């Protein structure tokens, strides 16, 4: 099949190492309240005078920047970052990432810019820019473990330590590749449907129901090799249900997309009725008015680690250092939880609305397992892209 394409957006039989991350219980669909929380993030941020709102974080700028009692940046770093801008490249949901940047600016007073690309395009651009010493990104975020490891190997990512590095090092799974990059959050993959075309009572409540034949010619999915999240999802399905499950999905004669952005656009327009998707992307589309609802399958959610690294340019930019620190602080991790991510910092006790558990595949074998899952997916779906 010919895949649907997505372009960069700029704004101001596979087994694996399994780890389960506990999340707050929320059956079937996420609440409208959680979505409204994300919509009002900037309004809840602290003002420039340093006073937080009643519902927002406590912000102290008397000696650097402290939020909710946690030091984000000392006085010297904040003074150096004043008037600066952090530049981020990301493969995650643009709406979700923009909400993060807006809240960061509200809490720190530091401007931020983002360029969002489909994960495979992100890798191509970063590698090509770095090869000619023209990489403008200071922070890069990706759910593709193999991509992050390549960035470390090529010097795109460089080690950096936050003021609370010991706390990060104490949590399993955060510090990666000798501190070449870190896991800053875990995303979730489940089922979504168009509420104008599918009655909630008829929507698939499990992975099994998704593949039972009901949704033939009404289902779409993203190519498993498009990035870390979809690769992880393919491995999750093969591990739990076998390769025959992918064959059952292929029997639905699905529309295949090369990115989440085009997938969600098609779901919102009613070109497909049901899909398997990142909840973070689906929530952002719903906030923008799309008729989309998400479902936690009975068998559980697939989870994927989102990596973040700082580049040599970021290491020289105090604004980028503040962003890195803030992302891994209690304030930044709480914001990610409000967007349905599972915070990487489990030491903070932040609950994330979602299922009881999600399966995250990690370990030294995860790259090989992901490649094997993509090969199986391409063979079963007769996909040559």
N, C-alpha and C positions, 0 to 999 in steps of 0.2 A: 504494500500500500504506500501511497505517497503521503509523507507526513506533513502536518500543518506546521508552519514556521513562526518563530518569535524573534523579535529584534531587540537590541539593547535599548533600555529606557533610562534616561538621565533626568534627574530632578535636582532642584536645590535640595534435586538429589543432592542438594547442597546442605551441608551442615555448617554450623559456625559456633563461635564462642558466644554464649548467650548470657546476657545480664538483664535482670528485670528491675525497673525503676518504679517505685510506688508512686501513684498519683491519686488525687482525690476522686472519689466515686462520682460518676455522672452518667447515668444510663441513657442510651438511645441518642439523645440530642443535647447539644450544649445550650445553656440558657441564654436568653436575650440579654440578661443582666450582664453576663460576662462580656458580650459583644459591645454593649453600651459603655462598659468600663474602658475598653480599648478606644472607642470613639472619642471619649472625653479625656484622653491622656494629657494633652497639652494644657487643658483647663485646670487640671489638678496639679500642675507643676508649680514650683516655687517661683515667686516673682523676682525681679532683679534686685529688690532691696534685701533679699536674703530671707524673707519670711515665708514659710510654707503655708498653704491653705489648710483648713481644718482637716481635710481628707488627704492632703498631700504629705510629702516627706518633710522632715525637719532639716533645715539647711543652715549651716553655720559657715560664714566666710570671714570670720575674725582672724583666722590664721590658716590661710589656704582654703580648702573646700572640704567640709565634713557634712555628710548626709546621713541622717538617722544614727548619729554617733560614730560613723565609720569614716575614717580619713580616706578621701578620694585622691587628693593632691595637696602637697604642702604649699606654703606661700610662694616659694621660688618657682615651682612648676606652674601654678596658677597665674603668676605675674607674667611668666614667659609665654603662656598660652593665650593671654588676653588679646583679643582682636584677631586671633588666628582662625583657621578653618581646617576641619578634618575632611579628607577625601576617602570615600569608601567604595570599593567594588564588591558586589554581592551577587550570589546566585539564588538568594531566598526571595520570598514574596515582596514585591516592591512596596505594596501598601503597608505591610507589617514593618518592613525596615524603615519606611519613612516615618511611621509612628514612633519608632525607637529614636530616630534622629531628632524629631521634633521635641520629644521629652528630654533628650540629652541637652539640647539647646536651652530648653526652659529651665533646667536644673543647674546648668553650668554657665550659661551665657555665651557659649562657644558655638559658632556656626558649623554646619556640617553639610556636605554634598555627597550624593550617591549616584553611582552608575550601576544599574541592574542588568544582568545578562543571563540568558539560559546557561546552565552550568557548563556545557561543552564549549560554548562561545566564550565564557569567562576564562577558561583555561587557555584557549587559543590566544586571546587578547593579552593576557598577563604574560605568557611565555614570549610572545612576539615583542611586546613593549620592553620587557626586561632584557631581551637579547640585544637591543640597541640602546640600552641605558635611558629609556624614555618612559619608564613605568611611573605613572602619576599617582597611582593608588597608594595610600598610607596604611589603610586597614583593608583586609580582604576576608570575606566570610563565605564558606562553602560547606556543603554537606557531603562532599566527595572526599573520602579519606585518601584515596590514591592521588587525587589532585593536590591535597594539602601536603602529602609526603613529598611529591615532586617539587612543590614550591620550597620546601625546606632544603631539599637536595640542591636546587639551583640558586639558593641564596635569596629567593623572593621573600621568604619568611626568615626573620632573625630573632634570636632570643630577647625577651624583655621580661622584667620582673615588676609586678605590681607592689604596692605598699603592704599587701596582705598575701604575699606569695606563699608563705608557709601554710596558710589556710588552704590555698588552692592545691598545694602539693599533698596535703593530707587527705584529699578527697579522691577516691578512685576514679580514673578516667578523664581527669581534667587536663593535666600537663602531658603533652604529647611530644614525641620525637626529641627528647632532651631539651624540652622547653622551646622547641622550634615553633610550636603553635599550641593553642589550647582548645578544648571543647568548651564552648560557652553556654550551650543549651542542647536539648534534645527535642526534635520535632516528631510529630505523630502522623501516621497515615491510616486512613480508614475509608469509609464509603460516604458519598455525597449524592444528592439527587435534586432535580428541579421541582420545586414545590408547586409550580403551575401545571405540571404535567403528571406528577405522581402523587397520589394520595398517601399521607403518612402511614396509613394502615397497610398499604401495598408495598411500601419501600422495603428493600432487602435489609433484614436485621442481622445478617451474618455473612461471612465470606462464602459459605456454602450456598446461601440463597442468591447471592450475586451471580453465581456461576451455574444456576440450575436450569437455564434455558429461557427463563421469563424475559430476559432483557436483550434478546436477539435483535440486532439492528437498532438498538436503543442505547448501547453501551459504548464508551470510549475510554482509552487509557493512554498513558505516556510511555514512549519507548524506554525500556529498562536501562538502556545505555546512555540516556540523556544526562544522567547525573547521579550523585550519591544516594539521594532519597529514593528514586525509582529503582535503582540497582538493589538497594537494601530491601525494598518492597518485594521484588522478584525473589530474592533469596529467602525472605520470610515466608512467602507462599509456597515455595518449593520445599522448604524445611518442614513446614507444618502440614502441608496437604499433598505433597508430591508433584512431579512434573505433570501428571494427569490434570491437575487443577488448571495449569496454564492452558492445556489443550481444551478444557471446558470453556475457558474465557475466549480462546480463539474461535471456538464454535459459535460464539455469539456474533461473529462477523463484526468486530469492533472497529470504530474509527480510531486510528493511531495518530497521536500528536507527538511533536518533538519537544514540547515544553508545557509546563503547567499553565502558563499564561494563556496560550491558545486553547488548552483543554477547558479551563474555567470559563473562558469567553463562550465556547461552544455550549457548555452546560447552561450558562445563563441565558443564551439565546434559544435554547430548546432544540439545538441541533443533535444533542444527545440528552438522554433523560437521567442516566445514572453513570457514576464513575467511581474510581478509586483515586484518592487524592490526599495531598498534604492538608491537614486541618488548618494550618496557619494561612495558607493561600485561600482556602475556602472561606474562612472567617473574614478575611480582608475583602473578598468579593461580596460577601453578604452585607458587610458594613457599607459598601458602595451602592447597595440597593439591589443586588442580584437575588433572584428567587431561588436561593440555595439553602439546603439544610444538610447537616452532617450526622452521621450515625456511627456509634461505637459498636463494631461487630461483636457478636456473642463470643467469638473465639479470641478477641483481644485486638490490640492495635500493634502495628509495626512502628518501631521507633528508630530514629536515625540521629547520630551525633552531628551537630553543627560545629564546624571548626572555625576559629578566628586567628589570624596572624597579623603581625605588624611588619611592614617592609622597612628597608633601610631609610627610605624617605620619611616614613612614619617615626622611626627612631630619632630623626632629627627635628621632628615637629612636635612641640609640647602639646598642641591641641590633640594630636593623635594619641599621645600617651594618656592624656586625661580621659579620652573616650575609651581606651582599652581598660583603664582602671575602673571607670564608671560602669562599664558593661559587666564586669565581674564583681562589682560591689552589691550590697544588699539592695540598693535602689534599682540598679540595672537588672538584676536577677528577678526582682519582684515584678518589674514591668514585663519581662519575658513570660513570666507565669500568667500574667493577665491576658496575654495573647495566646494562651494554651500551650506554650512550650513548657517542658519540664526543665527547671533550672539545673545547670550543671553543679552548682554549689549546694549540695544536699546538707552541708553543715549549717545552713541558715534556717532550716526548718520551714521553708516556703512551700506552701501547697499549690499545686497546679491543677486546675479543673480539667478532668478527663476521665479515663478509665482507671480501674483499680491498678492495673499493671500494663506496661507496654514492653515488648521484647526488643532489646537493643543488641545487635551483633557487633562484637568488637574482637580484639585480639590480633596476634601477628598473622593469622591465616585469613583475615577478613578480606584483604585485597584479592587474593586468589579465589576465594569463594564468590566474591562479587563478580569477577570476570567469568567464572564458570556459570553463574546465574544468567548473566547477559547472553552468553553463548547459547544456553538452553532456550532462553526467551526468543532469540532471533531464529533459532531452528524451528521452534514450535509455531511461531507466528509468521514464518516464511518472510522475515523482514530483512531487507538488504540495505537499509539505511545506515 
